[in-house]
Structures are given as structure tokens and as C-alpha cells.
Amino acid sequence: MVLNQSVSAVVVRNPQLRWPVPEDIHERLVGHIVKSVARRGKYLVFGVGEGHLLIHLGMSGHLCWMAEAASPGKHDHVDLVFADGGVLRYTDPRRFGSFHWVCGEVGSHPLLKKMGPEPLSEQFDTDYLFSRARGKRVAIKSFVMDSQVVVGVGNIYACEALFAAGIYPAVPAGAVGRPKFEELVSAIKRVLAKAIEQGGTTLRDFVGSDGRPGYFKQELQVYGRAGLACRDCGAEVLALKIGQRNTFYCPVCQVG
């Protein structure tokens, strides 16, 4: 929809997001063509003109494509208007999202340069994850949620992947053997791929670009199921705090 389109205007109704919207965003974008659209971690990356526009959606933000501009609502903060009349509108009730401009190589931006590999990429494999874990005392769940190790494995998916791999979430990362890391890498890729296929799962007010909520919640095995029976063995699913995050696990299926 926006690829190869020329930006004709940028409408900033509220620049005070997590970080202020760049004051020069208009001159950076207007009159230039969107040459590429990609993603890095939780950032959307638009190659425009001589640089890149990074957009982070925050916890409740979303982008909506409209064939023509409609009257903005209270939480519609930024519009990218294109030459064909189409509008890419950024809506964010909590204003935790952000817009950034990067000149030149996008990977050089401070928010991106220390990021680990994408979990569905070939770079994220058993050898990589096992080697990064050597000597680490941090809990395995916190380890796989560290964006400098691997991006995109949030709390829900970490719980689900560790369950699928049969790993107790509080065990030190360095104490996990290579065979279990092989299972864990496979589980992370499988869980994320399935979540993407089904629309993901997040806050109750999240909707996708088609206006529909994520439905992966229906498939969760342990997350949010404390006190209920494990779907595999029937034992009671338990909860504990790891790194300030609620963590759910089966004490029978996840013993090491």
C-alpha cells in the first residue's frame, strides 16, 4: 500500500509520544518515495529518501491504512499522507509508541545496533543460543527475553516456548544443556510462527491492520492458566515472578 508511494504531507497532531516526534519529520519525508518496508525487532522500518523512518507501536498503538482521510479521533496522533490520497494513520491511546529518523545505515541507530538476531532467521539457531548462554546465571526465561540475545520473544511466548521445550523457567541459562537448547530454539520458532499465523496475542485493545484482534490466546498452554490443569499431564499450572514478570509453568512437564 505504501511501497513506492510518494509522501505528500505529514500531519502531527500530538508530537508528545514516548519520545517527541522529530521536528523536521516533514522535510525528511514530504516529496520522497517509500523505497522499502521492513521490521527490526518491534520497530517498523520505512526506507524513505536518503534515510529511514522508524516507528515503534508501543503497547497499544497501531497503524491503519485508509484509502482517503477520515476525521481524526482523540488518539489519532500522526498521519502520513500519500500522493494517491491514501493515509497511514498512527493511533495510540497510551502514547508509548515513537517515531525516529535515521540518516544512512538503519542498524547504526542506538535503539537497534545492540539487538540480537530475529528469532525466525537462520542466524538464530542452537549453536548461537547455546554459546551465548555459557556462563550466564540469569534465569533462562529472562535470557531469551533479552533483546540483545534475540528480539521478539516476549513474556507470553517465552512461557509457551519453555513449556514446549520442557525447561523450568527459573533455571540458570548456563545450566541448560545443548539438547535442551535445540528443543528451545525449535519451540520458539514454532510458537512464534503459529502466533503470527493466528494473529498474535497481546493487550485486549490490540487490533491488527484488518481491525481484528489477535486470537493466539485460545491456544495458550500455560500462560495465564495458574491453578488450571496442565493440558499435557493434568498437574496444576503454577506461577512465579521472574524479572518482575509473571511466569507460568507446569511443575511436572518442566523439570529441568
PAZAPA-4460 file (N, C-alpha, C; in steps of 0.05 Angstrom, whole numbers, plus 32768, in hexadecimal, padded with zeros to 4 digits):
% residues 256
    n_x    n_y    n_z   ca_x   ca_y   ca_z    c_x    c_y    c_z   seq   type   mol
   8010   7FE8   8000   8000   8000   8000   8011   8019   8000     1      M     A
   8027   8019   8010   8037   8031   8011   8051   802F   8001     2      V     A
   8059   8016   7FFA   8071   8012   7FEB   8070   801F   7FD0     3      L     A
   8085   802E   7FCA   8088   803D   7FB1   8075   8054   7FAF     4      N     A
   8069   805C   7FC5   8057   8073   7FC6   8067   808C   7FCF     5      Q     A
   805F   80A3   7FC5   806C   80BC   7FCD   805C   80C9   7FE4     6      S     A
   806A   80D2   7FF8   805E   80DF   800F   8057   80FC   8007     7      V     A
   803E   8104   800A   8036   811F   8002   8033   8131   801B     8      S     A
   802E   8126   8032   802B   8136   804A   802F   8125   8063     9      A     A
   8036   8132   8079   8038   8125   8093   8028   8136   80A6    10      V     A
   8014   812A   80B3   8003   8139   80C6   8009   812F   80E2    11      V     A
   8015   8140   80F3   801C   8138   810E   8009   8147   8121    12      V     A
   7FF6   8139   812C   7FE3   8146   813E   7FED   8147   815B    13      R     A
   7FFC   8133   8163   8008   8133   817E   8024   8128   817C    14      N     A
   8038   8139   817E   8054   8130   817B   805F   8123   8194    15      P     A
   8050   8124   81AB   805A   811A   81C4   8053   80FD   81C8    16      Q     A
   8063   80EC   81BB   8060   80CF   81BE   8075   80C6   81D3    17      L     A
   807E   80AD   81D2   8092   80A5   81E6   80AB   80B7   81E3    18      R     A
   80B3   80BC   81CB   80C6   80D2   81C5   80B8   80E5   81B2    19      W     A
   80BF   80FF   81B2   80B2   8112   81A0   80B6   810A   8183    20      P     A
   80A2   810E   8173   80A4   8109   8156   80B9   811D   814B    21      V     A
   80CC   8115   813B   80E0   8128   8130   80D4   8140   8124    22      P     A
   80DF   8158   812B   80D3   8171   8120   80D7   8173   8102    23      E     A
   80EB   8166   80F7   80F0   8168   80DB   80E4   8151   80CB    24      D     A
   80D1   8143   80D6   80C6   812B   80C9   80B9   8132   80AE    25      I     A
   80AE   814A   80AD   80A1   8153   8094   80B5   8155   807D    26      H     A
   80CB   8164   8082   80DE   8167   806C   80ED   814D   8065    27      E     A
   80EF   813B   8079   80FC   8121   8074   80EB   810F   8062    28      R     A
   80D0   8111   8064   80BE   80FF   8056   80B0   810A   803E    29      L     A
   80A6   8122   8040   8095   812D   802B   80A5   8130   8011    30      V     A
   8098   8125   7FFC   80A5   8126   7FE1   80B6   810E   7FDB    31      G     A
   80BA   80FC   7FEE   80CB   80E5   7FEB   80BA   80CB   7FE9    32      H     A
   80C6   80B7   7FDC   80B8   809E   7FD7   80C0   8089   7FEB    33      I     A
   80AD   8079   7FF4   80B2   8063   8006   80BF   804C   7FF5    34      V     A
   80D8   8047   7FF9   80E7   8034   7FE8   80E7   8018   7FF4    35      K     A
   80E3   8016   800F   80E3   7FFB   801B   80D3   7FFC   8035    36      S     A
   80C8   7FE5   803C   80BA   7FE1   8055   80C4   7FC8   8062    37      V     A
   80CD   7FCA   807B   80D8   7FB2   8088   80D2   7FB4   80A6    38      A     A
   80DC   7FA1   80B5   80D9   7FA1   80D2   80F3   7F98   80DF    39      R     A
   80F9   7FA5   80F6   8110   7F9D   8106   8107   7F9D   8123    40      R     A
   8106   7F85   812F   80FB   7F84   814A   80DF   7F8E   814A    41      G     A
   80D9   7FA1   815B   80BE   7FAC   815D   80BB   7FC6   814D    42      K     A
   80CF   7FCC   813D   80CF   7FE4   812D   80C8   7FDF   8110    43      Y     A
   80B6   7FEF   8105   80B1   7FEF   80E8   80C4   8002   80DB    44      L     A
   80D0   7FFA   80C5   80E5   8009   80B8   80DC   8010   809C    45      V     A
   80D9   802A   8097   80D1   8033   807C   80E9   8042   8070    46      F     A
   80F3   8037   805A   8108   8045   804B   80FD   805B   803A    47      G     A
   8102   8074   8042   80F7   808B   8034   810D   809F   802D    48      V     A
   810E   80A6   8014   8122   80BA   800B   813E   80B0   8012    49      G     A
   814D   80C0   8021   8169   80BA   8027   816C   80AD   8043    50      E     A
   8156   80A6   8050   8159   809A   806A   8142   8086   8070    51      G     A
   813D   8083   808A   8129   8070   8093   8117   807B   80A9    52      H     A
   80FE   8076   80A7   80EB   807D   80BC   80E6   8064   80CD    53      L     A
   80EC   8066   80E7   80E6   8050   80FA   80CC   8057   8109    54      L     A
   80BB   8043   810A   80A2   8047   811A   809F   8030   812E    55      I     A
   809C   8037   8147   8096   8023   815B   8079   8027   8164    56      H     A
   806A   8012   8165   804D   8014   816A   8047   8015   8188    57      L     A
   805B   8011   8199   8056   8011   81B6   8044   7FF9   81BE    58      G     A
   8036   7FFC   81D4   8025   7FE6   81DE   800A   7FE6   81D1    59      M     A
   8000   7FFD   81C9   7FE4   7FFD   81BF   7FE1   800C   81A5    60      S     A
   7FF7   8014   8198   7FF5   8022   817F   7FF1   8010   8167    61      G     A
   7FE6   801C   8152   7FE4   800D   8139   7FE3   8020   8121    62      H     A
   7FEA   8016   810A   7FE9   8025   80F1   7FD1   801A   80E1    63      L     A
   7FC2   802D   80D6   7FAB   8025   80C6   7FAC   8033   80AB    64      C     A
   7FA8   8023   8096   7FA9   802F   807B   7F8C   8037   8073    65      W     A
   7F8A   804F   8069   7F70   8059   805F   7F73   8062   8043    66      M     A
   7F61   805B   8032   7F62   8064   8016   7F60   8082   8013    67      A     A
   7F53   808E   8027   7F51   80AC   8027   7F4E   80B4   8044    68      E     A
   7F56   80CC   804B   7F56   80D6   8066   7F3A   80D7   8072    69      A     A
   7F37   80CE   808B   7F1E   80D0   809A   7F23   80E3   80B1    70      A     A
   7F0E   80EC   80BD   7F11   80FF   80D4   7F20   80F0   80EA    71      S     A
   7F35   80FD   80F5   7F45   80F0   8109   7F37   80EE   8124    72      P     A
   7F3E   80D9   8133   7F34   80D5   814E   7F47   80E0   8162    73      G     A
   7F40   80DE   817C   7F4F   80E9   8192   7F6C   80DE   8192    74      K     A
   7F6F   80C4   818B   7F89   80B8   818E   7F98   80B4   8173    75      H     A
   7F8F   80C2   815E   7F9C   80C1   8144   7FB1   80D7   8143    76      D     A
   7FCA   80D0   8147   7FDF   80E3   814B   7FEF   80EC   8133    77      H     A
   7FF3   80D9   8120   8003   80DF   8108   7FF7   80D3   80EF    78      V     A
   7FF6   80E2   80DA   7FEE   80D9   80C0   8005   80DC   80AC    79      D     A
   800A   80C7   809D   801C   80C9   8085   8009   80C8   806D    80      L     A
   8009   80DE   805F   7FF7   80E1   8048   8006   80DD   802E    81      V     A
   7FFB   80CD   801C   8009   80C6   8004   7FFD   80D3   7FEB    82      F     A
   800C   80D3   7FD6   8004   80E2   7FBE   7FEA   80D7   7FB2    83      A     A
   7FE4   80BE   7FB6   7FCB   80B3   7FAB   7FB3   80B8   7FBD    84      D     A
   7FB7   80C7   7FD3   7FA1   80CE   7FE5   7F9F   80BB   7FFD    85      G     A
   7FAD   80A5   7FFC   7FAD   8092   8012   7FBA   809D   802B    86      G     A
   7FB2   8093   8042   7FBD   809D   805C   7FC5   8085   806D    87      V     A
   7FDD   8086   8078   7FE6   8073   808D   7FE4   8082   80A7    88      L     A
   7FD1   807A   80B8   7FCB   8088   80D0   7FD5   8079   80E9    89      R     A
   7FE3   8087   80FA   7FED   807B   8113   7FDB   8083   812A    90      Y     A
   7FD0   806E   8137   7FBE   8072   814E   7FCA   8065   8166    91      T     A
   7FC9   8073   817D   7FD6   8068   8195   7FCA   8074   81AE    92      D     A
   7FB7   8066   81BB   7FAB   8071   81D3   7FBE   8077   81EA    93      P     A
   7FD3   8067   81EC   7FE6   806B   8203   7FFE   807C   81FB    94      R     A
   8003   8081   81E2   8019   8091   81D8   8034   8086   81E1    95      R     A
   8037   806C   81E1   8050   805F   81E8   8061   805A   81CF    96      F     A
   8055   805E   81B7   8064   805A   819E   8077   8071   8198    97      G     A
   8084   806F   8181   8097   8084   817B   809E   8084   815D    98      S     A
   80A7   809C   8153   80B0   80A0   8138   80CD   80A9   813A    99      F     A
   80DE   809E   8128   80FB   80A6   8128   8104   80A8   810B   100      H     A
   8116   80BB   8106   8122   80BD   80EC   8140   80B4   80ED   101      W     A
   8148   80A4   80DA   8164   809A   80DA   8170   80A1   80BF   102      V     A
   8186   80B0   80C0   8195   80B6   80A7   81A8   809F   80A1   103      C     A
   81A9   8095   8089   81BB   8080   8081   81B3   8065   808B   104      G     A
   81C6   8055   8094   81C2   8039   809C   81B0   8037   80B4   105      E     A
   819A   8029   80B0   8186   8028   80C6   8190   8019   80DE   106      V     A
   81A1   8005   80DA   81AB   7FF5   80F0   81BD   8004   8103   107      G     A
   81C5   801D   80FB   81D6   802D   810C   81C7   803C   8122   108      S     A
   81AD   803D   8120   819E   804B   8134   81A1   803E   8150   109      H     A
   81A4   804E   8165   81A8   8044   8180   8193   8030   8189   110      P     A
   817A   8033   817F   8165   8021   8187   8166   8006   8179   111      L     A
   8177   8004   8164   8178   7FEB   8154   8193   7FDD   8155   112      L     A
   81A9   7FEC   8159   81C3   7FE0   8154   81CB   7FCA   8166   113      K     A
   81BF   7FC8   817E   81C6   7FB2   8191   81B2   7F9B   8190   114      K     A
   81A0   7F9C   817E   818B   7F87   817D   8197   7F6C   8173   115      M     A
   818C   7F57   817F   8194   7F3C   8176   8186   7F35   815C   116      G     A
   818A   7F1D   8152   817D   7F14   8139   815F   7F11   813C   117      P     A
   8152   7F11   8125   8135   7F0C   8124   8131   7EEE   812A   118      E     A
   811C   7EE7   813A   8119   7ECB   8142   8111   7EB8   812B   119      P     A
   8106   7EC2   8116   80FF   7EB1   80FF   8114   7EB1   80E9   120      L     A
   812B   7EBE   80EF   8140   7EBF   80DB   8153   7EA7   80DE   121      S     A
   8163   7EA2   80CA   8176   7E8C   80CA   818C   7E92   80DF   122      E     A
   8191   7EAB   80E5   81A6   7EB2   80F8   81A0   7EA8   8115   123      Q     A
   8186   7EA6   811A   817D   7E9C   8135   817B   7E7E   8134   124      F     A
   8190   7E71   813D   8190   7E54   813D   819B   7E49   8158   125      D     A
   819D   7E2F   815A   81A7   7E23   8173   81C3   7E2B   817A   126      T     A
   81D5   7E2B   8167   81F1   7E33   816C   81F2   7E4F   8177   127      D     A
   81E3   7E61   816B   81E4   7E7D   8174   81DA   7E80   8190   128      Y     A
   81C2   7E75   8196   81B6   7E79   81B0   81C5   7E6B   81C6   129      L     A
   81CF   7E53   81C0   81DE   7E44   81D4   81F8   7E52   81DB   130      F     A
   8206   7E5D   81C7   821F   7E6B   81CC   821A   7E85   81DC   131      S     A
   8204   7E93   81D7   81FF   7EAC   81E5   81F8   7EA6   8202   132      R     A
   81EE   7E8E   8208   81E5   7E88   8223   81FC   7E7E   8235   133      A     A
   8213   7E78   822A   8229   7E6D   823B   8231   7E80   8251   134      R     A
   8231   7E76   8269   8239   7E86   8280   8224   7E99   828B   135      G     A
   820C   7E9A   827E   81F8   7EAC   8287   81E8   7EA1   829F   136      K     A
   81E5   7EB1   82B3   81D6   7EA9   82CB   81B9   7EB2   82CB   137      R     A
   81B2   7EC4   82B8   8197   7ECE   82B6   8184   7EB8   82B0   138      V     A
   816B   7EBA   82B9   8157   7EA6   82B3   8153   7EA3   8295   139      A     A
   814F   7E8B   828C   814D   7E85   826F   8136   7E96   8263   140      I     A
   8120   7E9A   8272   810A   7EAA   8267   8113   7EC7   8262   141      K     A
   8121   7ED3   8275   812B   7EEE   8271   813F   7EEF   825B   142      S     A
   814F   7EDA   8258   8164   7ED9   8243   8157   7EDA   8228   143      F     A
   8143   7ECA   8222   8137   7ECA   8207   8125   7EE3   8203   144      V     A
   811F   7EF2   8218   810F   7F0A   8214   8121   7F23   8211   145      M     A
   813B   7F1F   8213   814E   7F35   8210   8152   7F3B   81F2   146      D     A
   814B   7F53   81EA   814C   7F5B   81CE   8168   7F5B   81C3   147      S     A
   817C   7F5C   81D4   8198   7F5B   81CB   81A0   7F3E   81C5   148      Q     A
   8190   7F2B   81CE   8195   7F0F   81C8   8184   7F07   81AF   149      V     A
   816A   7F0D   81B0   8158   7F07   819A   8141   7F1B   819C   150      V     A
   8138   7F26   8186   8122   7F39   8188   8107   7F2B   8184   151      V     A
   80F2   7F37   8190   80D7   7F2E   818A   80CC   7F17   819B   152      G     A
   80DB   7F0E   81AF   80D0   7EF8   81C0   80C6   7F05   81DA   153      V     A
   80AD   7F0C   81DA   80A0   7F1A   81F0   8098   7F06   8206   154      G     A
   808C   7F10   821B   8086   7F01   8232   8074   7EE8   822C   155      N     A
   805F   7EED   821D   804C   7ED7   8217   805B   7EC1   8207   156      I     A
   806A   7EC9   81F2   8076   7EB5   81E1   808D   7EA7   81EF   157      Y     A
   809B   7EB5   8201   80B0   7EA8   8211   80A5   7E92   8222   158      A     A
   808F   7E98   8230   8081   7E83   8240   8079   7E6B   822F   159      C     A
   806D   7E71   8219   8063   7E5B   8208   8079   7E4B   81FC   160      E     A
   808F   7E57   81F3   80A5   7E49   81E7   80B4   7E38   81FC   161      A     A
   80B7   7E43   8214   80C5   7E33   8229   80B4   7E1B   8231   162      L     A
   809A   7E1E   8231   8088   7E07   8237   808C   7DF2   8221   163      F     A
   808B   7DFB   8208   808D   7DE8   81F1   80A8   7DDA   81F2   164      A     A
   80BD   7DE7   81FC   80D8   7DDB   81FD   80DC   7DCB   8217   165      A     A
   80CA   7DCD   822A   80CD   7DBF   8243   80E2   7DCA   8255   166      G     A
   80E5   7DE4   8256   80FB   7DF1   8266   80EE   7E02   827C   167      I     A
   80F7   7DFE   8294   80EE   7E0E   82AB   80F7   7E2B   82A7   168      Y     A
   80E5   7E3F   82A7   80ED   7E5A   829F   8101   7E68   82B1   169      P     A
   8105   7E5F   82CA   8117   7E6D   82DC   8133   7E61   82DC   170      A     A
   8138   7E4B   82CD   8152   7E3F   82CD   8166   7E52   82C0   171      V     A
   817F   7E54   82CA   8193   7E66   82BE   8198   7E5E   82A0   172      P     A
   819A   7E72   828F   819E   7E6C   8273   81B7   7E5B   826E   173      A     A
   81CC   7E60   827D   81E5   7E52   827A   81E4   7E35   8282   174      G     A
   81CE   7E2D   8291   81CC   7E12   829A   81BB   7E01   8288   175      A     A
   81B0   7E0D   8273   81A0   7DFE   8260   81B2   7DF0   824B   176      V     A
   81AE   7DD6   8247   81BF   7DC8   8234   81B8   7DCD   8217   177      G     A
   81CB   7DC6   8206   81C7   7DCB   81E9   81AE   7DBE   81DE   178      R     A
   81A8   7DA4   81E5   8190   7D98   81DA   8177   7DA8   81E0   179      P     A
   8175   7DB3   81F9   815E   7DC3   8200   815D   7DDD   81F0   180      K     A
   8175   7DE8   81EB   8175   7E01   81DA   816B   7DFB   81BE   181      F     A
   8171   7DE4   81B4   8167   7DDC   819A   8149   7DDC   819A   182      E     A
   813D   7DD0   81AF   8120   7DCF   81B2   8115   7DEB   81B5   183      E     A
   8123   7DFC   81C4   8119   7E17   81CA   8119   7E28   81B1   184      L     A
   812E   7E27   81A1   812F   7E36   8188   8118   7E2E   8176   185      V     A
   8114   7E14   8173   80FE   7E0A   8163   80E3   7E13   816E   186      S     A
   80E0   7E12   8188   80C7   7E1A   8194   80C1   7E38   8190   187      A     A
   80D6   7E49   8193   80D2   7E66   818F   80C9   7E6B   8173   188      I     A
   80D6   7E5F   815F   80CE   7E63   8143   80B2   7E59   813E   189      K     A
   80AB   7E42   8149   8091   7E36   8145   807B   7E47   8152   190      R     A
   807F   7E50   816B   806B   7E5F   8179   8067   7E7A   816B   191      V     A
   807C   7E88   8163   807A   7EA2   8156   806C   7E9F   813B   192      L     A
   8074   7E8B   812C   8068   7E87   8111   804A   7E82   8114   193      A     A
   8042   7E73   8128   8025   7E6D   812C   8017   7E86   8135   194      K     A
   8023   7E95   8146   8016   7EAE   814F   8012   7EC2   8138   195      A     A
   8026   7EC4   8127   8024   7ED6   8110   800D   7ECC   80FE   196      I     A
   800C   7EB2   80FA   7FF7   7EA7   80E8   7FDB   7EAD   80F3   197      E     A
   7FD8   7EAD   810E   7FBE   7EB0   811A   7FB8   7ECD   8123   198      Q     A
   7FCB   7EDF   811E   7FC5   7EFB   8123   7FD1   7F06   813C   199      G     A
   7FE1   7EF5   814A   7FEF   7EFF   8162   7FDD   7F01   817B   200      G     A
   7FE9   7F09   8191   7FD9   7F0D   81A9   7FE7   7F23   81B9   201      T     A
   7FD8   7F36   81C3   7FE3   7F4C   81D2   7FCE   7F59   81E3   202      T     A
   7FCF   7F73   81E7   7FBB   7F81   81F7   7F9F   7F7E   81EB   203      L     A
   7F8B   7F7F   81FC   7F70   7F7B   81F2   7F67   7F8F   81DE   204      R     A
   7F74   7FA7   81DD   7F6B   7FBB   81CA   7F7B   7FBB   81B1   205      D     A
   7F8C   7FA6   81AD   7F9C   7FA5   8195   7F8B   7F9B   817D   206      F     A
   7F8F   7FA7   8166   7F83   7F9D   814E   7F99   7F9E   8138   207      V     A
   7F96   7F8C   8125   7FA8   7F8B   810F   7FA1   7FA0   80FA   208      G     A
   7FAF   7FA0   80E3   7FAA   7FB3   80CE   7F8E   7FAF   80C2   209      S     A
   7F83   7F97   80C6   7F68   7F92   80BB   7F52   7F98   80D0   210      D     A
   7F5A   7FA3   80E7   7F47   7FAA   80FC   7F3E   7F93   810E   211      G     A
   7F4A   7F7C   810A   7F42   7F65   811B   7F57   7F60   8130   212      R     A
   7F4E   7F55   8148   7F61   7F50   815D   7F71   7F37   8158   213      P     A
   7F87   7F33   8167   7F97   7F1B   8165   7F87   7F04   8172   214      G     A
   7F8C   7EEB   8169   7F7D   7ED4   8173   7F8F   7EBE   817E   215      Y     A
   7FA9   7EC3   817F   7FBB   7EAE   8189   7FB5   7EA7   81A6   216      F     A
   7FA7   7EB9   81B4   7FA0   7EB5   81D0   7F91   7E9A   81D4   217      K     A
   7F82   7E92   81C0   7F73   7E7A   81C2   7F85   7E61   81C3   218      Q     A
   7F9E   7E63   81BB   7FB0   7E4D   81B9   7FC4   7E4B   81CF   219      E     A
   7FC4   7E5E   81E2   7FD8   7E5E   81F7   7FD7   7E45   8209   220      L     A
   7FEF   7E3B   820F   7FF1   7E22   821E   7FF4   7E27   823C   221      Q     A
   8004   7E3C   8243   8009   7E42   825F   8004   7E5F   8267   222      V     A
   800A   7E71   8255   8008   7E8E   825C   7FEC   7E95   8264   223      Y     A
   7FEA   7EA2   827C   7FD0   7EAA   8287   7FBE   7E94   8291   224      G     A
   7FCA   7E7C   8294   7FB9   7E65   829C   7FC0   7E5A   82B8   225      R     A
   7FCB   7E6B   82C9   7FD2   7E63   82E4   7FB9   7E58   82F2   226      A     A
   7FBD   7E40   82FF   7FA7   7E34   830D   7F97   7E21   82FC   227      G     A
   7F9B   7E21   82E2   7F8D   7E0F   82D0   7F9E   7DF7   82CA   228      L     A
   7F92   7DE3   82BF   7FA0   7DCA   82B9   7FB2   7DCD   82A0   229      A     A
   7FCA   7DC3   82A2   7FDB   7DC2   828A   7FCE   7DB1   8275   230      C     A
   7FCE   7DBB   825D   7FC0   7DAE   8246   7FCE   7D93   823F   231      R     A
   7FE8   7D90   8247   7FF6   7D78   8240   7FF5   7D63   8256   232      D     A
   7FFA   7D6B   826F   7FFC   7D56   8285   7FE7   7D59   829A   233      C     A
   7FD8   7D6E   829B   7FC3   7D71   82AE   7FCB   7D7E   82C8   234      G     A
   7FE5   7D83   82CD   7FEF   7D90   82E5   7FE6   7DAD   82E5   235      A     A
   7FE5   7DB9   82FD   7FDD   7DD5   82FF   7FF3   7DE8   82F4   236      E     A
   7FEB   7DF9   82E3   7FFD   7E0E   82D8   8003   7E22   82EE   237      V     A
   801D   7E28   82F2   8025   7E3A   8308   802F   7E55   82FC   238      L     A
   8032   7E69   830E   803C   7E83   8305   8051   7E8C   8319   239      A     A
   8065   7E9B   830E   8079   7EA8   831F   8082   7EC1   8311   240      L     A
   8091   7ED2   831F   809C   7EEA   8313   80B9   7EE6   830B   241      K     A
   80C0   7EED   82F2   80DC   7EEC   82E9   80E1   7F07   82DB   242      I     A
   80F3   7F16   82E5   80F9   7F30   82D9   80E1   7F42   82D9   243      G     A
   80D1   7F42   82EE   80BA   7F53   82F1   80A3   7F4B   82DE   244      Q     A
   80A5   7F35   82D1   8090   7F2C   82BE   8083   7F13   82C8   245      R     A
   8069   7F11   82C5   805A   7EF9   82CC   8063   7EE2   82BA   246      N     A
   8069   7ECC   82C5   8073   7EB5   82B7   8062   7E9C   82BD   247      T     A
   805A   7E8E   82A9   8048   7E77   82AD   8056   7E5E   82A3   248      F     A
   8053   7E48   82B2   8061   7E2F   82AB   8053   7E17   82B7   249      Y     A
   8059   7E00   82AC   804F   7DE7   82B7   8066   7DDA   82C7   250      C     A
   8062   7DD4   82E1   8078   7DC9   82F1   807F   7DAC   82EA   251      P     A
   806E   7D9F   82DB   8074   7D83   82D3   8081   7D82   82B7   252      V     A
   8076   7D92   82A4   8081   7D91   8289   809B   7DA1   8286   253      C     A
   809F   7DB4   8298   80B7   7DC6   8296   80C8   7DC1   82AF   254      Q     A
   80D8   7DAD   82AE   80E8   7DA5   82C6   8105   7DAC   82C3   255      V     A
   810E   7DB5   82AC   812B   7DBB   82AA   8131   7DCB   8291   256      G     A
***
